[in-house]
């Protein structure tokens, strides 16, 4: 069985799976505890060089690391494999980090020796950059604590030595880990390079947005073209359109097609955040920052780090909230409320608005400077009533999804249902279409949905006619006939006689309709 932890092949994920399996194998061979510890220490030290190089590249750090940059590097490494590390206050010459979520998951309690890998990775990088370090594992989830707490002393004094402390030093090309005067592990720098080739597939394969976004109208074609162009870049995107048109779907498509597709996509409804909580929600807060702040809280920017942050309904942010957002977009960094640590914001921003932001800028309700920061690449999604060519594809998709969701055979729309679907104005856009289809699917007993729960009125005809209602009706009738033929051919596996019996016409008439619409019955016989 393929190990799920190897599904994303990086030096870190490979080591994560390899170490767990190695420990289990060692236990089966009745290895002593000290042997396991030394084995993990050796793995951590040998891998730390490659991990550091990867983190430096992501953080764009060159040359000798400062203490603050060192903290950024070790946090970047651990959080890349799923940890919840953040920096907390510490003494001068020391770095202290806390972890709320172990990178090795719940299984770390089965293999607490893995904590030695954290020690050796942190210590190895510190020794390589500063010549020495002392690492203290003060609290550990693996030992039953609620969180992990690690202190790395970079200004080492021999008088600080205590039993159990781990010391790391570099002598030429050799890095050593010792406990007091006893040397436990030594590795050569060249050994560390054996891990570096594992990072060749750090970014997942990019997908084609046309396989993600459903739409065949010219207007949606323009949207898809924009996604293909902007997704591989770092440019901020502003998505506009009415409520329910699918702005979050477009944002997710941009993320999926981008080079960040293996990282998190975090969606935030700005309209649902209370004014007094905006700063804490976006940037997080430190323990004790205000009444009720009992723990370190990571904001949306920190949670989306190295991934994509989707700010929906950005037009609902107050001017004060807009000012706070503008700062992080300009500086690329932020601080938690009540914190002193500057945190870099390596985040792709996609924003969305139900109202034209230009109009809000003119009215003085939206900051002009923030608008220009967000509106680098604007993408407008037209309402469903202006792209009725997409309704057929959306109908097929939603009916298929409903069939899977409720574990029932796929259902099709009858002629009356198709007529309503094509003529209705859809003020709620794609979201309303999906909800209406779900109700119709649930309350239809047979395979054909004869009606859908919407009411047509004169405005619906007006909205599609554009002065030529007869032409639109003919187009709708053609679309209905095509869909009914395709659905029937699918149900009867391309059997024209069966289709004719259901439609109560002759097989010859069916063949004529198929020829008219360029539909090949044979294409449905193997479905």
LOLUMVEX-815123 format. One record per residue (C-alpha): residue number from 1; chain; x, y, z. Coordinates in steps of 0.5 Angstrom, whole numbers, padded with zeros to 4 digits. Layout:
<kolvos>
nr NUM, kette A, u X, v Y, w Z
...
</kolvos>
This chain:
<kolvos>
nr 1, kette A, u 0000, v 0000, w 0000
nr 2, kette A, u 0003, v 0007, w -0002
nr 3, kette A, u 0005, v 0011, w 0004
nr 4, kette A, u 0000, v 0017, w 0004
nr 5, kette A, u 0006, v 0021, w 0007
nr 6, kette A, u 0010, v 0020, w 0001
nr 7, kette A, u 0004, v 0023, w -0004
nr 8, kette A, u 0008, v 0030, w -0004
nr 9, kette A, u 0016, v 0028, w -0005
nr 10, kette A, u 0020, v 0033, w -0001
nr 11, kette A, u 0026, v 0033, w 0003
nr 12, kette A, u 0022, v 0034, w 0009
nr 13, kette A, u 0016, v 0029, w 0008
nr 14, kette A, u 0020, v 0024, w 0006
nr 15, kette A, u 0024, v 0024, w 0012
nr 16, kette A, u 0018, v 0025, w 0016
nr 17, kette A, u 0015, v 0018, w 0013
nr 18, kette A, u 0022, v 0015, w 0013
nr 19, kette A, u 0024, v 0017, w 0020
nr 20, kette A, u 0017, v 0014, w 0023
nr 21, kette A, u 0018, v 0007, w 0019
nr 22, kette A, u 0026, v 0007, w 0021
nr 23, kette A, u 0024, v 0008, w 0029
nr 24, kette A, u 0018, v 0002, w 0028
nr 25, kette A, u 0023, v -0002, w 0025
nr 26, kette A, u 0029, v -0001, w 0030
nr 27, kette A, u 0024, v -0003, w 0035
nr 28, kette A, u 0022, v -0009, w 0032
nr 29, kette A, u 0029, v -0011, w 0032
nr 30, kette A, u 0030, v -0009, w 0040
nr 31, kette A, u 0034, v -0003, w 0039
nr 32, kette A, u 0036, v 0000, w 0046
nr 33, kette A, u 0033, v 0007, w 0047
nr 34, kette A, u 0040, v 0010, w 0046
nr 35, kette A, u 0041, v 0007, w 0039
nr 36, kette A, u 0034, v 0010, w 0037
nr 37, kette A, u 0036, v 0017, w 0040
nr 38, kette A, u 0043, v 0017, w 0036
nr 39, kette A, u 0040, v 0015, w 0030
nr 40, kette A, u 0035, v 0020, w 0030
nr 41, kette A, u 0040, v 0025, w 0032
nr 42, kette A, u 0044, v 0023, w 0026
nr 43, kette A, u 0038, v 0024, w 0021
nr 44, kette A, u 0037, v 0031, w 0024
nr 45, kette A, u 0044, v 0033, w 0023
nr 46, kette A, u 0045, v 0030, w 0016
nr 47, kette A, u 0038, v 0033, w 0014
nr 48, kette A, u 0039, v 0040, w 0017
nr 49, kette A, u 0043, v 0043, w 0012
nr 50, kette A, u 0039, v 0042, w 0006
nr 51, kette A, u 0033, v 0044, w 0010
nr 52, kette A, u 0036, v 0050, w 0011
nr 53, kette A, u 0038, v 0051, w 0004
nr 54, kette A, u 0031, v 0050, w 0002
nr 55, kette A, u 0028, v 0055, w 0007
nr 56, kette A, u 0033, v 0060, w 0006
nr 57, kette A, u 0031, v 0060, w -0002
nr 58, kette A, u 0024, v 0061, w 0000
nr 59, kette A, u 0025, v 0067, w 0005
nr 60, kette A, u 0030, v 0070, w 0000
nr 61, kette A, u 0036, v 0070, w 0006
nr 62, kette A, u 0043, v 0070, w 0003
nr 63, kette A, u 0050, v 0070, w 0007
nr 64, kette A, u 0050, v 0070, w 0015
nr 65, kette A, u 0044, v 0069, w 0019
nr 66, kette A, u 0042, v 0074, w 0024
nr 67, kette A, u 0039, v 0071, w 0030
nr 68, kette A, u 0032, v 0074, w 0028
nr 69, kette A, u 0033, v 0070, w 0021
nr 70, kette A, u 0035, v 0064, w 0024
nr 71, kette A, u 0028, v 0064, w 0028
nr 72, kette A, u 0025, v 0065, w 0021
nr 73, kette A, u 0028, v 0059, w 0018
nr 74, kette A, u 0027, v 0054, w 0023
nr 75, kette A, u 0020, v 0056, w 0024
nr 76, kette A, u 0019, v 0056, w 0016
nr 77, kette A, u 0022, v 0049, w 0016
nr 78, kette A, u 0018, v 0046, w 0022
nr 79, kette A, u 0011, v 0049, w 0019
nr 80, kette A, u 0012, v 0047, w 0012
nr 81, kette A, u 0011, v 0040, w 0014
nr 82, kette A, u 0005, v 0041, w 0018
nr 83, kette A, u 0007, v 0044, w 0025
nr 84, kette A, u 0004, v 0050, w 0029
nr 85, kette A, u 0011, v 0054, w 0031
nr 86, kette A, u 0011, v 0061, w 0033
nr 87, kette A, u 0016, v 0065, w 0036
nr 88, kette A, u 0015, v 0068, w 0043
nr 89, kette A, u 0019, v 0072, w 0048
nr 90, kette A, u 0026, v 0070, w 0050
nr 91, kette A, u 0032, v 0072, w 0054
nr 92, kette A, u 0038, v 0076, w 0050
nr 93, kette A, u 0042, v 0071, w 0046
nr 94, kette A, u 0036, v 0066, w 0046
nr 95, kette A, u 0031, v 0064, w 0041
nr 96, kette A, u 0024, v 0061, w 0044
nr 97, kette A, u 0019, v 0058, w 0040
nr 98, kette A, u 0012, v 0054, w 0042
nr 99, kette A, u 0009, v 0049, w 0038
nr 100, kette A, u 0001, v 0048, w 0038
nr 101, kette A, u 0001, v 0042, w 0033
nr 102, kette A, u 0006, v 0037, w 0032
nr 103, kette A, u 0009, v 0036, w 0025
nr 104, kette A, u 0008, v 0029, w 0026
nr 105, kette A, u 0001, v 0029, w 0028
nr 106, kette A, u -0002, v 0024, w 0033
nr 107, kette A, u 0003, v 0019, w 0032
nr 108, kette A, u 0009, v 0023, w 0035
nr 109, kette A, u 0006, v 0020, w 0042
nr 110, kette A, u 0008, v 0013, w 0040
nr 111, kette A, u 0015, v 0015, w 0038
nr 112, kette A, u 0017, v 0021, w 0042
nr 113, kette A, u 0024, v 0020, w 0040
nr 114, kette A, u 0022, v 0024, w 0034
nr 115, kette A, u 0023, v 0030, w 0038
nr 116, kette A, u 0030, v 0029, w 0038
nr 117, kette A, u 0030, v 0031, w 0031
nr 118, kette A, u 0027, v 0037, w 0032
nr 119, kette A, u 0033, v 0039, w 0037
nr 120, kette A, u 0038, v 0036, w 0032
nr 121, kette A, u 0035, v 0040, w 0026
nr 122, kette A, u 0035, v 0047, w 0030
nr 123, kette A, u 0042, v 0045, w 0033
nr 124, kette A, u 0045, v 0043, w 0027
nr 125, kette A, u 0043, v 0050, w 0023
nr 126, kette A, u 0045, v 0054, w 0029
nr 127, kette A, u 0052, v 0051, w 0030
nr 128, kette A, u 0053, v 0052, w 0022
nr 129, kette A, u 0051, v 0059, w 0023
nr 130, kette A, u 0054, v 0061, w 0030
nr 131, kette A, u 0059, v 0056, w 0031
nr 132, kette A, u 0055, v 0053, w 0037
nr 133, kette A, u 0048, v 0052, w 0041
nr 134, kette A, u 0045, v 0049, w 0046
nr 135, kette A, u 0038, v 0046, w 0045
nr 136, kette A, u 0033, v 0045, w 0051
nr 137, kette A, u 0026, v 0041, w 0050
nr 138, kette A, u 0022, v 0044, w 0055
nr 139, kette A, u 0016, v 0042, w 0054
nr 140, kette A, u 0013, v 0036, w 0049
nr 141, kette A, u 0007, v 0034, w 0046
nr 142, kette A, u 0010, v 0027, w 0046
nr 143, kette A, u 0011, v 0027, w 0053
nr 144, kette A, u 0004, v 0029, w 0055
nr 145, kette A, u 0004, v 0037, w 0055
nr 146, kette A, u -0001, v 0041, w 0051
nr 147, kette A, u 0004, v 0044, w 0047
nr 148, kette A, u 0012, v 0044, w 0045
nr 149, kette A, u 0017, v 0049, w 0048
nr 150, kette A, u 0024, v 0050, w 0045
nr 151, kette A, u 0029, v 0054, w 0047
nr 152, kette A, u 0036, v 0055, w 0043
nr 153, kette A, u 0041, v 0059, w 0047
nr 154, kette A, u 0046, v 0062, w 0041
nr 155, kette A, u 0051, v 0065, w 0046
nr 156, kette A, u 0053, v 0059, w 0050
nr 157, kette A, u 0056, v 0059, w 0057
nr 158, kette A, u 0059, v 0053, w 0060
nr 159, kette A, u 0056, v 0055, w 0067
nr 160, kette A, u 0049, v 0054, w 0064
nr 161, kette A, u 0050, v 0046, w 0063
nr 162, kette A, u 0045, v 0042, w 0066
nr 163, kette A, u 0043, v 0035, w 0065
nr 164, kette A, u 0039, v 0033, w 0059
nr 165, kette A, u 0041, v 0039, w 0055
nr 166, kette A, u 0044, v 0038, w 0048
nr 167, kette A, u 0050, v 0042, w 0045
nr 168, kette A, u 0052, v 0043, w 0038
nr 169, kette A, u 0058, v 0045, w 0035
nr 170, kette A, u 0062, v 0046, w 0028
nr 171, kette A, u 0069, v 0045, w 0027
nr 172, kette A, u 0071, v 0045, w 0020
nr 173, kette A, u 0067, v 0041, w 0016
nr 174, kette A, u 0064, v 0037, w 0022
nr 175, kette A, u 0058, v 0038, w 0026
nr 176, kette A, u 0058, v 0035, w 0033
nr 177, kette A, u 0052, v 0034, w 0038
nr 178, kette A, u 0054, v 0033, w 0045
nr 179, kette A, u 0051, v 0032, w 0052
nr 180, kette A, u 0056, v 0035, w 0057
nr 181, kette A, u 0063, v 0032, w 0055
nr 182, kette A, u 0061, v 0026, w 0051
nr 183, kette A, u 0060, v 0027, w 0044
nr 184, kette A, u 0054, v 0023, w 0041
nr 185, kette A, u 0054, v 0024, w 0034
nr 186, kette A, u 0058, v 0027, w 0029
nr 187, kette A, u 0057, v 0028, w 0021
nr 188, kette A, u 0060, v 0031, w 0015
nr 189, kette A, u 0057, v 0037, w 0011
nr 190, kette A, u 0058, v 0033, w 0005
nr 191, kette A, u 0053, v 0028, w 0008
nr 192, kette A, u 0048, v 0033, w 0009
nr 193, kette A, u 0048, v 0034, w 0001
nr 194, kette A, u 0045, v 0027, w 0000
nr 195, kette A, u 0038, v 0029, w 0002
nr 196, kette A, u 0038, v 0035, w -0002
nr 197, kette A, u 0036, v 0031, w -0009
nr 198, kette A, u 0029, v 0030, w -0005
nr 199, kette A, u 0026, v 0037, w -0007
nr 200, kette A, u 0025, v 0036, w -0014
nr 201, kette A, u 0018, v 0036, w -0014
nr 202, kette A, u 0016, v 0041, w -0008
nr 203, kette A, u 0011, v 0044, w -0013
nr 204, kette A, u 0005, v 0040, w -0015
nr 205, kette A, u 0003, v 0040, w -0022
nr 206, kette A, u -0001, v 0046, w -0025
nr 207, kette A, u -0008, v 0044, w -0027
nr 208, kette A, u -0012, v 0047, w -0033
nr 209, kette A, u -0017, v 0052, w -0031
nr 210, kette A, u -0022, v 0049, w -0036
nr 211, kette A, u -0022, v 0043, w -0032
nr 212, kette A, u -0024, v 0047, w -0026
nr 213, kette A, u -0029, v 0053, w -0028
nr 214, kette A, u -0035, v 0051, w -0032
nr 215, kette A, u -0037, v 0055, w -0037
nr 216, kette A, u -0037, v 0055, w -0045
nr 217, kette A, u -0039, v 0062, w -0046
nr 218, kette A, u -0035, v 0068, w -0049
nr 219, kette A, u -0035, v 0072, w -0043
nr 220, kette A, u -0033, v 0066, w -0039
nr 221, kette A, u -0027, v 0064, w -0044
nr 222, kette A, u -0024, v 0071, w -0042
nr 223, kette A, u -0024, v 0069, w -0035
nr 224, kette A, u -0021, v 0063, w -0036
nr 225, kette A, u -0016, v 0066, w -0041
nr 226, kette A, u -0014, v 0071, w -0035
nr 227, kette A, u -0013, v 0066, w -0030
nr 228, kette A, u -0008, v 0062, w -0034
nr 229, kette A, u -0004, v 0069, w -0035
nr 230, kette A, u -0005, v 0071, w -0028
nr 231, kette A, u -0004, v 0065, w -0024
nr 232, kette A, u 0003, v 0063, w -0025
nr 233, kette A, u 0005, v 0070, w -0022
nr 234, kette A, u 0005, v 0074, w -0016
nr 235, kette A, u 0000, v 0079, w -0018
nr 236, kette A, u -0006, v 0081, w -0013
nr 237, kette A, u -0013, v 0080, w -0017
nr 238, kette A, u -0019, v 0083, w -0015
nr 239, kette A, u -0025, v 0079, w -0017
nr 240, kette A, u -0032, v 0083, w -0019
nr 241, kette A, u -0039, v 0081, w -0020
nr 242, kette A, u -0046, v 0080, w -0017
nr 243, kette A, u -0047, v 0075, w -0011
nr 244, kette A, u -0047, v 0068, w -0013
nr 245, kette A, u -0043, v 0068, w -0019
nr 246, kette A, u -0038, v 0064, w -0017
nr 247, kette A, u -0032, v 0069, w -0014
nr 248, kette A, u -0029, v 0064, w -0009
nr 249, kette A, u -0029, v 0058, w -0015
nr 250, kette A, u -0025, v 0063, w -0019
nr 251, kette A, u -0020, v 0065, w -0013
nr 252, kette A, u -0019, v 0057, w -0012
nr 253, kette A, u -0018, v 0056, w -0019
nr 254, kette A, u -0013, v 0061, w -0019
nr 255, kette A, u -0009, v 0058, w -0013
nr 256, kette A, u -0010, v 0051, w -0016
nr 257, kette A, u -0007, v 0053, w -0022
nr 258, kette A, u -0001, v 0057, w -0019
nr 259, kette A, u 0006, v 0055, w -0016
nr 260, kette A, u 0003, v 0055, w -0009
nr 261, kette A, u -0002, v 0050, w -0011
nr 262, kette A, u 0001, v 0045, w -0005
nr 263, kette A, u 0000, v 0050, w 0000
nr 264, kette A, u -0007, v 0053, w 0004
nr 265, kette A, u -0012, v 0056, w 0001
nr 266, kette A, u -0015, v 0061, w 0006
nr 267, kette A, u -0022, v 0064, w 0005
nr 268, kette A, u -0024, v 0070, w 0009
nr 269, kette A, u -0031, v 0073, w 0009
nr 270, kette A, u -0029, v 0080, w 0011
nr 271, kette A, u -0037, v 0082, w 0012
nr 272, kette A, u -0037, v 0077, w 0018
nr 273, kette A, u -0032, v 0080, w 0022
nr 274, kette A, u -0034, v 0085, w 0027
nr 275, kette A, u -0030, v 0092, w 0027
nr 276, kette A, u -0027, v 0091, w 0034
nr 277, kette A, u -0024, v 0084, w 0032
nr 278, kette A, u -0021, v 0086, w 0025
nr 279, kette A, u -0014, v 0087, w 0027
nr 280, kette A, u -0014, v 0080, w 0031
nr 281, kette A, u -0017, v 0076, w 0026
nr 282, kette A, u -0013, v 0078, w 0020
nr 283, kette A, u -0006, v 0078, w 0024
nr 284, kette A, u -0007, v 0074, w 0030
nr 285, kette A, u -0005, v 0076, w 0038
nr 286, kette A, u -0001, v 0074, w 0043
nr 287, kette A, u -0003, v 0071, w 0050
nr 288, kette A, u -0005, v 0077, w 0054
nr 289, kette A, u -0005, v 0082, w 0049
nr 290, kette A, u -0012, v 0084, w 0052
nr 291, kette A, u -0018, v 0081, w 0056
nr 292, kette A, u -0019, v 0074, w 0054
nr 293, kette A, u -0013, v 0073, w 0050
nr 294, kette A, u -0011, v 0066, w 0054
nr 295, kette A, u -0007, v 0063, w 0048
nr 296, kette A, u -0003, v 0065, w 0042
nr 297, kette A, u -0008, v 0066, w 0036
nr 298, kette A, u -0005, v 0066, w 0029
nr 299, kette A, u -0009, v 0071, w 0024
nr 300, kette A, u -0011, v 0069, w 0017
nr 301, kette A, u -0005, v 0072, w 0014
nr 302, kette A, u -0001, v 0067, w 0018
nr 303, kette A, u -0005, v 0061, w 0017
nr 304, kette A, u -0005, v 0062, w 0010
nr 305, kette A, u 0003, v 0063, w 0010
nr 306, kette A, u 0006, v 0061, w 0003
nr 307, kette A, u -0001, v 0060, w 0000
nr 308, kette A, u -0007, v 0064, w -0002
nr 309, kette A, u -0011, v 0068, w 0002
nr 310, kette A, u -0018, v 0070, w -0001
nr 311, kette A, u -0021, v 0076, w 0002
nr 312, kette A, u -0029, v 0076, w 0000
nr 313, kette A, u -0033, v 0082, w 0001
nr 314, kette A, u -0027, v 0086, w 0002
nr 315, kette A, u -0032, v 0092, w 0000
nr 316, kette A, u -0035, v 0091, w 0007
nr 317, kette A, u -0028, v 0093, w 0011
nr 318, kette A, u -0029, v 0100, w 0015
nr 319, kette A, u -0024, v 0105, w 0013
nr 320, kette A, u -0020, v 0103, w 0019
nr 321, kette A, u -0020, v 0096, w 0017
nr 322, kette A, u -0017, v 0098, w 0010
nr 323, kette A, u -0011, v 0102, w 0013
nr 324, kette A, u -0009, v 0096, w 0017
nr 325, kette A, u -0010, v 0091, w 0011
nr 326, kette A, u -0006, v 0097, w 0007
nr 327, kette A, u 0000, v 0096, w 0011
nr 328, kette A, u 0001, v 0089, w 0010
nr 329, kette A, u 0001, v 0090, w 0003
nr 330, kette A, u 0006, v 0095, w 0003
nr 331, kette A, u 0011, v 0092, w 0008
nr 332, kette A, u 0010, v 0085, w 0007
nr 333, kette A, u 0010, v 0084, w 0014
nr 334, kette A, u 0006, v 0085, w 0020
nr 335, kette A, u 0006, v 0084, w 0028
nr 336, kette A, u 0001, v 0080, w 0032
nr 337, kette A, u -0003, v 0084, w 0037
nr 338, kette A, u 0001, v 0085, w 0043
nr 339, kette A, u 0007, v 0082, w 0040
nr 340, kette A, u 0014, v 0085, w 0038
nr 341, kette A, u 0016, v 0079, w 0033
nr 342, kette A, u 0015, v 0082, w 0026
nr 343, kette A, u 0013, v 0076, w 0022
nr 344, kette A, u 0014, v 0076, w 0014
nr 345, kette A, u 0007, v 0075, w 0010
nr 346, kette A, u 0009, v 0071, w 0004
nr 347, kette A, u 0002, v 0070, w 0002
nr 348, kette A, u -0002, v 0071, w -0005
nr 349, kette A, u -0008, v 0076, w -0004
nr 350, kette A, u -0014, v 0075, w -0008
nr 351, kette A, u -0020, v 0080, w -0006
nr 352, kette A, u -0027, v 0080, w -0009
nr 353, kette A, u -0033, v 0085, w -0008
nr 354, kette A, u -0040, v 0085, w -0010
nr 355, kette A, u -0040, v 0092, w -0011
nr 356, kette A, u -0035, v 0096, w -0016
nr 357, kette A, u -0030, v 0099, w -0012
nr 358, kette A, u -0029, v 0105, w -0016
nr 359, kette A, u -0035, v 0107, w -0015
nr 360, kette A, u -0034, v 0106, w -0007
nr 361, kette A, u -0027, v 0110, w -0008
nr 362, kette A, u -0031, v 0116, w -0011
nr 363, kette A, u -0036, v 0116, w -0006
nr 364, kette A, u -0030, v 0116, w -0001
nr 365, kette A, u -0032, v 0109, w 0002
nr 366, kette A, u -0026, v 0106, w 0000
nr 367, kette A, u -0019, v 0108, w 0000
nr 368, kette A, u -0016, v 0109, w -0007
nr 369, kette A, u -0009, v 0107, w -0005
nr 370, kette A, u -0011, v 0100, w -0003
nr 371, kette A, u -0016, v 0100, w -0009
nr 372, kette A, u -0010, v 0100, w -0013
nr 373, kette A, u -0006, v 0095, w -0009
nr 374, kette A, u -0011, v 0090, w -0010
nr 375, kette A, u -0013, v 0092, w -0017
nr 376, kette A, u -0007, v 0090, w -0021
nr 377, kette A, u -0011, v 0084, w -0025
nr 378, kette A, u -0018, v 0085, w -0025
nr 379, kette A, u -0023, v 0080, w -0027
nr 380, kette A, u -0030, v 0081, w -0028
nr 381, kette A, u -0035, v 0075, w -0027
nr 382, kette A, u -0042, v 0076, w -0031
nr 383, kette A, u -0048, v 0074, w -0028
nr 384, kette A, u -0051, v 0068, w -0031
nr 385, kette A, u -0057, v 0071, w -0035
nr 386, kette A, u -0052, v 0074, w -0039
nr 387, kette A, u -0048, v 0068, w -0040
nr 388, kette A, u -0054, v 0063, w -0041
nr 389, kette A, u -0049, v 0058, w -0046
nr 390, kette A, u -0046, v 0056, w -0039
nr 391, kette A, u -0053, v 0054, w -0036
nr 392, kette A, u -0053, v 0047, w -0040
nr 393, kette A, u -0046, v 0045, w -0037
nr 394, kette A, u -0047, v 0047, w -0030
nr 395, kette A, u -0054, v 0043, w -0030
nr 396, kette A, u -0050, v 0037, w -0032
nr 397, kette A, u -0045, v 0038, w -0027
nr 398, kette A, u -0050, v 0040, w -0021
nr 399, kette A, u -0054, v 0034, w -0023
nr 400, kette A, u -0048, v 0029, w -0023
nr 401, kette A, u -0046, v 0032, w -0016
nr 402, kette A, u -0053, v 0031, w -0013
nr 403, kette A, u -0053, v 0024, w -0016
nr 404, kette A, u -0046, v 0022, w -0012
nr 405, kette A, u -0048, v 0026, w -0006
nr 406, kette A, u -0055, v 0023, w -0005
nr 407, kette A, u -0053, v 0016, w -0008
nr 408, kette A, u -0058, v 0016, w -0013
nr 409, kette A, u -0058, v 0015, w -0021
nr 410, kette A, u -0057, v 0021, w -0025
nr 411, kette A, u -0063, v 0025, w -0027
nr 412, kette A, u -0065, v 0029, w -0033
nr 413, kette A, u -0069, v 0035, w -0034
nr 414, kette A, u -0075, v 0035, w -0038
nr 415, kette A, u -0077, v 0040, w -0044
nr 416, kette A, u -0081, v 0044, w -0039
nr 417, kette A, u -0076, v 0044, w -0034
nr 418, kette A, u -0071, v 0046, w -0039
nr 419, kette A, u -0075, v 0052, w -0042
nr 420, kette A, u -0076, v 0055, w -0035
nr 421, kette A, u -0068, v 0054, w -0034
nr 422, kette A, u -0066, v 0057, w -0040
nr 423, kette A, u -0071, v 0063, w -0039
nr 424, kette A, u -0071, v 0064, w -0032
nr 425, kette A, u -0067, v 0071, w -0030
nr 426, kette A, u -0063, v 0067, w -0024
nr 427, kette A, u -0062, v 0073, w -0020
nr 428, kette A, u -0058, v 0069, w -0015
nr 429, kette A, u -0054, v 0067, w -0021
nr 430, kette A, u -0050, v 0060, w -0020
nr 431, kette A, u -0052, v 0059, w -0013
nr 432, kette A, u -0059, v 0060, w -0014
nr 433, kette A, u -0059, v 0055, w -0020
nr 434, kette A, u -0055, v 0050, w -0015
nr 435, kette A, u -0060, v 0050, w -0010
nr 436, kette A, u -0066, v 0050, w -0014
nr 437, kette A, u -0063, v 0044, w -0018
nr 438, kette A, u -0062, v 0040, w -0011
nr 439, kette A, u -0069, v 0042, w -0009
nr 440, kette A, u -0072, v 0039, w -0016
nr 441, kette A, u -0067, v 0033, w -0015
nr 442, kette A, u -0070, v 0031, w -0008
nr 443, kette A, u -0077, v 0032, w -0010
nr 444, kette A, u -0077, v 0028, w -0017
nr 445, kette A, u -0078, v 0021, w -0016
nr 446, kette A, u -0077, v 0018, w -0023
nr 447, kette A, u -0071, v 0020, w -0028
nr 448, kette A, u -0074, v 0026, w -0031
nr 449, kette A, u -0074, v 0032, w -0027
nr 450, kette A, u -0081, v 0035, w -0031
nr 451, kette A, u -0081, v 0042, w -0027
nr 452, kette A, u -0077, v 0046, w -0023
nr 453, kette A, u -0079, v 0051, w -0017
nr 454, kette A, u -0078, v 0058, w -0020
nr 455, kette A, u -0084, v 0062, w -0023
nr 456, kette A, u -0083, v 0066, w -0030
nr 457, kette A, u -0085, v 0073, w -0031
nr 458, kette A, u -0085, v 0078, w -0036
nr 459, kette A, u -0078, v 0081, w -0034
nr 460, kette A, u -0075, v 0074, w -0035
nr 461, kette A, u -0077, v 0074, w -0042
nr 462, kette A, u -0075, v 0082, w -0043
nr 463, kette A, u -0068, v 0080, w -0040
nr 464, kette A, u -0066, v 0075, w -0045
nr 465, kette A, u -0070, v 0078, w -0051
nr 466, kette A, u -0065, v 0084, w -0052
nr 467, kette A, u -0071, v 0086, w -0057
nr 468, kette A, u -0071, v 0080, w -0061
nr 469, kette A, u -0075, v 0075, w -0056
nr 470, kette A, u -0077, v 0070, w -0062
nr 471, kette A, u -0070, v 0069, w -0064
nr 472, kette A, u -0068, v 0067, w -0056
nr 473, kette A, u -0074, v 0063, w -0056
nr 474, kette A, u -0071, v 0059, w -0062
nr 475, kette A, u -0064, v 0058, w -0059
nr 476, kette A, u -0067, v 0056, w -0052
nr 477, kette A, u -0071, v 0051, w -0056
nr 478, kette A, u -0065, v 0048, w -0060
nr 479, kette A, u -0061, v 0048, w -0053
nr 480, kette A, u -0067, v 0044, w -0050
nr 481, kette A, u -0067, v 0039, w -0056
nr 482, kette A, u -0060, v 0038, w -0056
nr 483, kette A, u -0060, v 0037, w -0048
nr 484, kette A, u -0066, v 0032, w -0049
nr 485, kette A, u -0063, v 0028, w -0054
nr 486, kette A, u -0056, v 0027, w -0051
nr 487, kette A, u -0059, v 0025, w -0044
nr 488, kette A, u -0063, v 0020, w -0047
nr 489, kette A, u -0058, v 0017, w -0051
nr 490, kette A, u -0054, v 0017, w -0045
nr 491, kette A, u -0059, v 0013, w -0041
nr 492, kette A, u -0060, v 0008, w -0047
nr 493, kette A, u -0053, v 0007, w -0049
nr 494, kette A, u -0054, v 0010, w -0056
nr 495, kette A, u -0060, v 0006, w -0057
nr 496, kette A, u -0064, v 0010, w -0062
nr 497, kette A, u -0070, v 0006, w -0062
nr 498, kette A, u -0071, v 0006, w -0055
nr 499, kette A, u -0070, v 0014, w -0055
nr 500, kette A, u -0075, v 0014, w -0060
nr 501, kette A, u -0080, v 0010, w -0056
nr 502, kette A, u -0079, v 0015, w -0050
nr 503, kette A, u -0080, v 0021, w -0054
nr 504, kette A, u -0086, v 0018, w -0058
nr 505, kette A, u -0083, v 0019, w -0065
nr 506, kette A, u -0080, v 0015, w -0070
nr 507, kette A, u -0073, v 0012, w -0070
nr 508, kette A, u -0072, v 0016, w -0077
nr 509, kette A, u -0074, v 0022, w -0074
nr 510, kette A, u -0069, v 0021, w -0068
nr 511, kette A, u -0064, v 0020, w -0074
nr 512, kette A, u -0066, v 0027, w -0077
nr 513, kette A, u -0065, v 0031, w -0071
nr 514, kette A, u -0058, v 0027, w -0069
nr 515, kette A, u -0056, v 0029, w -0076
nr 516, kette A, u -0058, v 0036, w -0075
nr 517, kette A, u -0055, v 0037, w -0069
nr 518, kette A, u -0048, v 0034, w -0071
nr 519, kette A, u -0049, v 0028, w -0065
nr 520, kette A, u -0046, v 0021, w -0066
nr 521, kette A, u -0051, v 0016, w -0063
nr 522, kette A, u -0045, v 0011, w -0063
nr 523, kette A, u -0041, v 0016, w -0058
nr 524, kette A, u -0046, v 0014, w -0053
nr 525, kette A, u -0045, v 0006, w -0054
nr 526, kette A, u -0039, v 0005, w -0050
nr 527, kette A, u -0041, v 0010, w -0044
</kolvos>
